[in-house]
Amino acid sequence: MLFRDIQNKVESILTSGNMPERRPELKRDHESSIPGLYVIGDLAGAPVIKLAMAQGVEVVERIAAKPGARPQDPSVLDVLVAGAGAAGLNAALAAQEKGLRVLVLEKEKIANTIENFPEGKWVYAEPDAKPPKGKLWLDGARKEDLIHRWHQIIADNRLEVRTEEGLKSIEKLKDGSFRAISDKAEYRARYVILATGQRGNPRKLGVPGEDRERVYHRLYAPRHYRDEDILVVGGGNSAVEAALTLAEQNRVRLCHRGDAFPRVFQDHARKLGAAVAAKKIELLLNSSVREFGNGYAVIETERNGQRERISVPYDHAFVLIGAELPVKFLKELGLRLENEWSGSLWRAAALVLLTLFGLWILGGQGPLADRSAHAATGAAVTVAGLATLLLLGRRHDRYAWLGISFLAFYTVYGVKTGEGHEFWPYRNWGYHALSFFHRPWSFWYTVLYTLIMTAFGLQALKRWGLDRRDKFQIWRYVSLLSFQWIFFFLIPEFLFQWAVKYQWVGTALASDPKFAQQPWRAYGIIYAWPLFFYTFFGDPHKVWVVWGVLLTFVILPVFVLFHGKRYCSWICGCGGLAETLGDRWRHLAPKGRKSIRWEWMNLAVLIAAAAVTALVLLQDSVRLLRHPAAWGLHAYHLMADVWLVGILPVTLYPFLGGKVWCRYWCPLAKLMHLMSAAYARLGISRFKIVANDKCIACGECSRNCQVGIDVMSYALKQEVLDNATSSCIGCGICVTVCPMDTLSSGHAAGAGLVQIQR
């Protein structure tokens, strides 16, 4: 039980990045965990209709480019599309245009989600800057006009759509094709595109009487109800909008389990306040429906600090609490969801220890007398442990992948500590083993770091900058890569020595051994204290001391005044690795109030850094401080410089996103946060992210925030997002992913807002 409880607690941390609704696990081309089965539209996170349509076209283009897309067997479809919404219809039309044999199955009606919008509802064609892709028509229109146009397009193109026929199961056959079974028939197809969405799967309360005839989970024609008692349940935009519309001709009660409406559009919140003040809507806050009776609902509510049950009448009740992912359906199809954890933490830990034990023997540390026997035995044990982890990982044991990640970065950083100081099992042999061509491992580590940042940085540059034509992101990634190459590789490893050799820094400095023999101090040109912890230690040349004071206590505060914590996302090499290698896992960053409370740790590290710095600087004056200073310096180096900046965060990149170090442990990030927050409270900060009134609550901004900020809640309420209320690092990804151009990153200038344009 103890082991299981520990694993459950670990898993609760590792899954803390999950959004309320998880998506199927997808590759960049929208292919699911089942090869040949693609997921698009609402299930794949398309936040608006236009982007869902684009996904449909893009997936078909990839399918059409594959050599097996057009089999000779006429009984086998090229593409089977499940779902006749915007994504599915556009995919089917694109497939037909490519000459592929395609069939669309729809369990209800064509464009069922839009069909179920309230009558006369306007459908927007955002984002305006992107033209619609494919043959399906899309422009701002009433839902009835849009659906009419879509039916006409389907008829004109003779697209085969079978309504009221839902997909029930699929089976991957040995030849790579699929056997698909619907409510009415069986089909064979080379490829399957799942575009079923999730809005057709309304979330339910799970209380007695919810299946009564007059209890609904969607509102179709609100103006058909007159002079009736209406109960609306929910706290989101759909519930508030329904209550406002129904209140025009009815007596409406709005039941919400919370005490406020934090995720409601500002305009809706204003109208709701006015309706409540005019006594058109009665609010039942901190309330939950416990039962739907015949004409009455039992509601548990809070009054005067006491919970009690009341009965309220209803002629019709609308439970509008959103939709949920059809998990059961997806699992029956065999799809994996994002961030699913399976396997055993303890088995993975045992295999990691076995692998390290094998490396210990391989390094000549075991009891065997024969050196060759050491090598053979150590290699066999190491391979056995590592191969087992890889095999389990390929079978979707996520703890095995965590173990492999730990082994990789424990080796990288455990050996980097220096010859004779390596971590077990590499002590006295690891540093030498990883040093090549007369260059130490510390040099090759820098080379490896720079190459990894470059390779993954170019991918991130393409993903966020070039593909989206976003100049802000292009310049950000160019900045990160430039700083890494120039200041964190070329200068300390090459240019510093050349500057001394050829006296580019002047004769006096070049001939001063204190300056000339410490090229590693060149990292302090950009890395400020306390990130570069050794600026003032080890008898530094006065040039470094003066520059360190100027950088940390003059330049950095001015930078923070104008740019907040953008040092983390534009300049810093630590943040650079997170923004490049860690970018593909940014959606796994821990979210929620608990994860925000964890941020106290970087304050603790900052305090420790300040304390150790004070001890070291005072030890020459106060003899009693020499031993505490030496111990503190060693402990800080071990914990902060090895474990917290290296082994742990990089190990956790694929599981908790890239900003683990920056968000939870970096003392410089905390120092900048304190500065930026103070500037914001004083009203002089020039850094902020603002929102207009166009937020549609799609959640893409919150999902992609590397530091776990609920950006969407700021956008919905049009509140300023700065460092007084969040740990924002100014990466601008929330601005980039917003399909409605709701967010703007900039600073106040005079009477207006200077925006960073995309």
N, C-alpha and C positions, 0 to 999 in steps of 0.2 A: 504493500500500500504506500509506503514512504517513497519508493522509487517512482511509482505511478503519480503520486501527488507532485513530486518535483518535476516530472516530465510535463504534467498538465500546466504547472506554473510557467515553465520555460516556453511551452507552446502558446500560452496566453500572451507572452511578450512577442513571440515570433509572428503571431497573427494580428498584432495590434495595428498593423497598417491597412487592414481590410476596410473597405468602404461598407456602408450598410448593405449594399447589394453587390456581391462579387460577380465577376464576369467569368465566362469560360476561359480557360487558359488558351491563349492564341499566340501564334507567331506574328511577325511583322506583316505578313501578307494575308492575315486573317485565317490562316489554316489552323484548325483545332488540334487537339492531342490525337485525333484520328486522322491519319494522312488521307487527303482527298476530300475531307469534310470541312467546309468553310462556314464561318459564322459572321454575319454582317448585321447592320442596323442597330436597333435598340439593345439587343443582347451583346453586341460588340462595343457598346458605349458611344454610338453615334449620337451626339447631343441634339442635332436638329435634322429635319427631313432632308435638306439639301446634301448634308454630309453622308447621310444614310444612302441616298441615291448614288453618290460618288463611290461609296464602298462597293455597291453592287456592280458598277461598271468596272472598277479596278480589279475585283476578284475574277470576273469573267475574262478580262484581258489576260490575266495570268494563266487561267485555265486553258484558254484558246491557244496560248503559246506552248503548251505542253504537247509532247509527241503522241500521247495516248488519249487525247481529247476526242478523237473521232474514230471510234471502233467500227469495224465492218459489220458486226452483228446488228441488224435492224431492230431487234427486240430490246436492245440496250439503249437507254437514253444517254445522251452526252451529259446532260445536267438535269438534276431534279432539284427544284427550288421549293422549300417548305416555307410558306408565308407570302401572302399577297399584299404586303404593305409597300411603302415607298422603296425600300431596299430590295425586296424580293422581286417586285414587278420590274424595276429598272435593270436588275441583274438578268432577268429572263428576256427582256427586250434586247439587251446587249448580246446575250448568247444567241438569240435568234438572228440578230444582225450579223454575227460571226459565222453563221451557217451551222450552228450546233442544234441538235435535237433537244428540246427543252420542254418540261412540263412543270406547272405550278400547282401545288396543293395548298389549300387554305381551309382551316377547320371551321371558319365562320364565314364572314363576308369579305369581299374585296375592300382593301383599305379599312379594315375593321376598326382600328384605333381611331382614325379620323372620322369614320362613320358614327362612332359613339361620342364624338364631341357634342356639346350642346348645340342645338339648332342655331344657325346663323353665325356660329363662331368663326372668327377670322383666322385664317392659316397664313402664317408669315413665311417668307422665302429668304430668311437670313442664312448665312451672312451675305450682305449685298455685294461685297467685293468679289465673290466667287460666282461665276455663272453656273447654272445647273448642268450636270453631266448626264448624258444619255438621252433616250427618246421620251422619257416621261416628262410631261409638262409640269412646271412649277413656277408659280408667281403668286404674289399676295392676292388672296381671294377668299370668299366665304367657302366653308367646307362643302356645301352642296354643289357649288360651281366647280370646285377642284375635283370632287369625286365624279361628277358628270364628264369632265374632260378626260379623266383617267379611264373610265369605262369606254369612251369613244376611242381612245388610243389602243386599248386592248382589242376592241372590235376591228379597228382599221388594220392592225398588224396580225390579226387572226392568231393571237397568242392563246394557247390552251391553258385555261385556269379552271381548276376543279374546286369549287367552293363546297363548304360543309363536308370536307374530306381531310381530316387532320392526319399528320404523320404520327404513327404509333411506335415504330421501332425501325432500326436499321442494323444491318449485319455486314461486316466487311468480309468479302469472299477472298479465296486464295488468289484469284487472278487480279485482285486489286479493285474490283468493282464493288458495288453495294447492292444488297437486296433490301429494299425499303417496303415496309408494310404499312398501309394506311387503314382508315376505318372501313374502306370498301374494296381495296384491291392490293395487289403486290406488284412492285416495279423493280427493274434493274437499271442501274445508272453508273456511269464511270465516276461522276462527281456529284456531291450533294452540297447544296448551299442552304444553310439554316438561317432563315430571316423571320422567325416567328415572333420576335419581340417579347416583352414581358408585361406590357400594359394590359394585355388580354388575360392576365393572371392576377386579378385584384387581391390585395391583402385583406384578410378577414379577421374579425375580432375573436372568433372561436367561442362565442357565448350561446346559450340556449335561445332558440327562436330566431336565429340569424337567417335561417332559410325560409322564413315566412314570406308570403306572397308580396307584402307591401314593404319589405326591407330590400333595398337595392344597393349595388356596389358601383353604380355609375349613374350619371344624370344626363339624360338624353334631351328632353324637351321641358325645361323648367317652367316655361310660360303656360303650360297646360294645366298647372296646379293653381287653384284659386280658392281663397278663403278656407284654407286647411291648416291643421297643426302639422308642422314639418319638423322633424328632428334630423339635424345634420351632425355627423360624427367625424371629427378629424381636425387637424391643426395646420394643414398645409394650404397651398394656394388653391387647389381644387376644391377643398371643403369651404374655404372662405368665399371663393368666387361663387360657388353654388348657393351658399347661405345668402349672399348679397342679392343674387338674382331672384331667388325664391321669396325673399323678404318683400319684394315689390308688391306681391299679391297675397301673401300668406303670413301666418304667425310662425316665426322660426326660432328654434332653439339650437344653438351651436355648442356641442359638447366636445371638450378638448381635455386630454389628460394632463397637459402642462398648465403653467400659470401665465404663459404669454405665447406670442406667435413669432418666434425669432426667425423663421424661415419663410415668412410671407412677404411678397412684394410690398414695397413701401406704399404704393398707390392703393393696394388692397387693404393694407393696415389702416391707412387714413380713412378709407370708405367704411371699413368695419367699425372704427371708432365713432364715426358719425352716425352709423345705423344703430349702434348700441345706445348712443346718447339720445337718439330720437325714439328709442324703445321699439324699433322695428325688429331687432334681434336680441334675444336673451342669451347671455353667455353663461355657460356652465363650465368653469375652469376647474382644474385639479379634479376632474370628474371622469369616470369610466362607466360604460354601459355594462351591466352584469346580466341582463336578460331582456329579450324582446317578447313582451306578452301580446295578447290580442288587443291592440289599440293603445297599449301603454308600454313604456320602457322603464325598467328598474335601473337607476343610476346611482352609483356610489360616489359621493361628493364630499368635499371638505367644507365644513362650516364652523367658524369660530374655533379653529384648531382641532375639531373633532370630525372623524369620518362617520358618515351616516348614509343611509339609503333612502332615496326619494323615488316617487313614481311620477313620470311625466307623460301626457297624452301624445299620441302621434297618429295621423292618418297615413302618412308615408314617412319612411326613414331612409336616409342615404348615408351609408358607411363609406366615406371617401378618405381612406387612409393610405392611398398609394397602391402600387403593384409590387409584387415580389418576383424574384427570379424563379422560374419553374425548375427548381433544383431536382425534384424527383424525375421529371421528364428528361432533363439533360443527363442525369446519372444513368437512367435506363438506356439512353442512347450510347452510353459509354464515354461521355466527355468528362475531362477533368476540369475543375474550377481553379481559378487563380489561388496560389498560396495554400494549397491543400497540404497538410502535414500528415505523413504516414511513416511507419517504421518505428524503430526503438532508439531513443536517445542513448540508452545504456549500451546497447549493442554497438552503436556507432562509436561511443567513447572507448569501449574495449578494443575495437579494431584500430582506432587511432593509437592507443597505447601499444598494441601489438606491433604496429608499423614502426613506431618510435623505438621500441625495444629492438626490432630488427636492425634499425639504423645504428643503434648503440653498439650492437655486435659487429656490424659492418665497419664501424669506426675503430675496431680493435680493442673495445672496452670489455669484452666478455671473458669468461673463464677459460676458453680454449687456448691451448698453447700454440697450435699450428696457425700461422697467419692466413694461409689459404683456406683453412677450415673456417676461420672467422669470417672471411669474405663470402664464402659460399653459403654458410649458415645464415649470416646476416642478410644477404641478398634474398635468400629463399623466404625468410620470415617477413622481410619488408614487402616483397612482391605479393606474398600471400595476403597480408593485411590490406595492402592498397588495392589489389585486384578484387578482393571481396567487397570493399567499399564501393568500387566502381560498378561491380555487378549489381549490388543492391541499389545503387543510384540509378542505373539504367532501368531498374524495376520500380522506379518512382519512390524509392525510400529517400525522403527529403533530409532526414537526419544523416544519412550517409553522405549526401552532398555537403552538408554542414561540416562533417568530419573531414572531407577532402579539402574544403576551403580552409579549415583551420590548419591542417597539415602544411598546405602550401605557404601560408603567410607566417606561421610559426617558424618555418624554416627560413624564409626570407629575412624576417626581422630578428629571429633568435640567433642567426649567424652574423648579422650585421653589427652586433654589439662589439665585435672586435676579437682579434686572435687571442685565444686563452680565456676569453670572457663569454664564449658562446653558451647558449642554453643547452641543457641536456636534451638530446644525446649527442650534440655536435661539439661538445667541449674539447678543445685542443686539436680538432681536425676539420671542422666544418668550414671555417673561414678560409683556410688554405685550399680546401677542396673546391671552393667556388671562386677562387682567384685565378685568372687566366692571363696569359700573355704579359706577365710581369706587371699586371694591374691588380690591385686589391679588390675584394668583393664589394667594398663601399663604392668604388668607381662603377663596377658593373651593375650594382643596384641602381645607381643614378641613371645609367644608360637604359636599364630595363624600365624604370619608372617613366622616363621621358618617352620611350618608344610606345609603352602602353597608353600613356596619356595622349600621344599623337594619334595612334591608330583608332582608339575609341573616341577621341575628340573630333576627328574628321567625320566619324559616323554621326556624332551628336550635332555637329555643325550642319551636316546635310539634313538631319531629321528636323531640327528646330529652326535653322536659318535658311538654308538654300531651298529646301522643299516648300517652305511656307513663305519664302521671300521676305523674311523678317530681318531687317537690317540690325536691329538691336541685338538679336541672338548671334548673327554673323560676327559682329564686332566683339561680342562677349567671348565667343570661343576663340576668335583670333587673338584676343588679349590674353586669355588663359594659356594658350599654346605658346605665344610669344614670350610671356614672362617665364614659363617653364624652360624653354630652350635657351633664352639669353641669361636670365638671372639665376636660375637654379640648375643649370648644366654647363653652358659654355663659359661663363665667367669664373665660377669656382674651380672647374676642372681644367680649363685651358687658358682663358684670357687673363686671369690673375697672374699666372706664372709668366706669361708673355709680357704683361705690363711691368712686372718686376725685371725680367731679363732685359727688355729693351728700354727700360726706364721711362715708360709712358706716364708713370705716376710721379716722376721727378726723381732726381738723384738721391735726395735725402731719404725719401720713403723706400726707394728701391734698395738702398744699401743698409737699411735698418733691419736687422735679423728678426726683431720682434714683429715687424709688419710682414716681411718677406716670407717668413717660414710658417705662416698661418693662413693659407688660402681658404680654409674652411670657414673663416670668419666672413668671407664675401657673401655667404647666405644672409648675413645681417644687413645687407644693403636694402633688401625688401622685407625680410621677415623681422617684424618688430618684436620687442619684448612684450609679453612673456612667451610668445610662440617660439622665437629664437632665444632660448633661455640663457645662453652663455655669452650674450653680448658684453656683460660686465665682469665675467669670470676669467680666471686663468691668466692673469697678467696681460690684458689686452693693450694694444697700442692706443694712445689717446685719440687717434682718428676714429677708431671704432666706438670708443666711449662717447665722444661728442656726437657722432652720427646716431648712435643708439638712443641717446637722450632726445635728440632733435626729432628722430623718426617716431618714437613712441609717444612723446609728450607734446609735440608741436604739429608735425605733419599729419599724423594719424587723427588727432581730434578735429583738425580742419577738414580732412577728407570725410570723416564720419558726419560732420555737420551737413555736408552737401549730398553725401551718397549713402548714409546709413552704414549697413554692414556689407556693402557691395565688394569690399576687399575680399570677402569669402568666395564670391562668385565671379570675380573678374581678374583677380591678381594671385591669390594664395595657391601655392602648389598642392597643399593638402586638400583644399577645396577643389582644386583643379582635377585631382584624381577622382574625387567624388562626382564632379560634374561630367566626367568623361567615361571612365570605367563604370562608375555607379549609376550613370544616367538611365540605363535600361531597366533599372529596378527602382526608379524614383517613386513609383506609385506604392511601394511597400513601406514607405516611411511611416513610423508610428503616428497614429492620429488619436485625437480625443483628449479629454482633460487629464487623464492619468499620465499620458505620455508627456504632456506639457509640464506636469509636476516633476517629472524626471529631470527636467532641465536645471534643477538646483545643483546638479553634480558639477557643471562647469564653473559655478561660483566657488564650490569647494576647491576645485583645482586651481582657480585664480588665487584664492586665499593662500593655498599651499605654496604656489609659485612666489607670491609676495613674501611669505614668511621665510622661505629658503633663501631668496635673494637677500633679504635683510640680514639673515644669519651669516651668509658668505661675506657680505660687505662689511659687517661689523666684527668678524672673527679676529682680524688683526689688531683691533682696538681692545676687544674684550676676550681675554685668553680662554675663559670658560666656555665660549661659544664655538671653539674650534671643533670639538668632537661632535656636537649637535649639527654644526654646519656641514661637516663631512658626511655624517649619516643622512641628513636631510637631502643633500645633493645626490647621493647615491640612490636613495629611495625614490626621489622625484624622477631621476633619470630612468630608473627601472620601470616605474609605474606609468609615468606620463609619456616619456620619449620612446618607450618600446611597446608596452602593452596597450595604452590608451590611444596613441596616435598611429600605431602600426598593426599589431597582431589582431586585436579585437575588432576595430572598426572595419578594416579591409576584409577580414573573414566574414563579417556580417553584411557587407555590401549586397550580396544577392538575396538577402533575407530581410533586411531592415532598411534598404535604400542606402544611398551613398553618404548621407550627412550625419552618420552616427558620431564621429569624432567632433565635427564642427558644431553640432547641436548640443551634445551632452557633455563633452569633456574639454573642448578647446578653451584655454584661459583667455586668449586674445579675442576670440569671438565674444566671450562674456564681457571683456573690457569694452569692446566697441558697442555692445548691446547697452551697457550701462550709460555710456556716453550718449548714444543715439536716443535712448529713452529719456534722458535728462533734457536733451535739446528739444524733443517733442513736447515734453511737459511744460517747458519754458516758452514754447511757441516760436522757437527760432530754427527748428529743424527744416532743412530743405528737401528732405526725403519723405515720400509718401506714395501710396497707391490709392487711387480714388476710383469710384464707380458711378456710372450713370444709372438710369432707371430701366435698363433693358435686360437685366438678368432674368434668365429663364430657369434657374435652379437646376442646371444640368449636372453640376458637381465636378466638371472637368478641372477647374482651377484647384479645388481642394484635393482631388485625386493625385494631381501631378506636383503638389507642393513637397519639396524635399525635406522641409522642416515641419511638416504635419500641421500647417495652419488651416483652419476651416475658413478658407478665403471666401467661399460662397456665402457664409453668414454675413460677412462684411459687405459683400456686393448686394445682397438682398436688402439690407438695411441702409445701403449707401453710406456706410461708415468709413472713415479714413482708416487705412491699414498702415501703421507705422510701428516703430520699435517700442513705443510706450505700451502697446497692447499685444505685441507679438514678437517672435524672433526672426522676422522676415530678413532675408539676406539679399533681396533685390535682384534675384536672378531673372525675374520677368517672365518666367514660364507661364504663370497664371494669366498674364496678359496675352501671351502668344496663343494659348490653347482656347481662350474664350471665343466661342463662335459668334457672339453677338457684339463684339467690341465694347463690352461693358466696362472693362478695367483699363485704366491708364496709369502708367508709371511716370512720375515726374516730380516736380517741386513747385512750390508756390513762388511766383515772381510777380511782384506788384499786385495787381488786382486779379490776375488771371492764373491759369495753370499752364505751365510749359509741359507738354506731353512728349513722351518718347514715341514717335510714330513707328508703326510697323510697316 
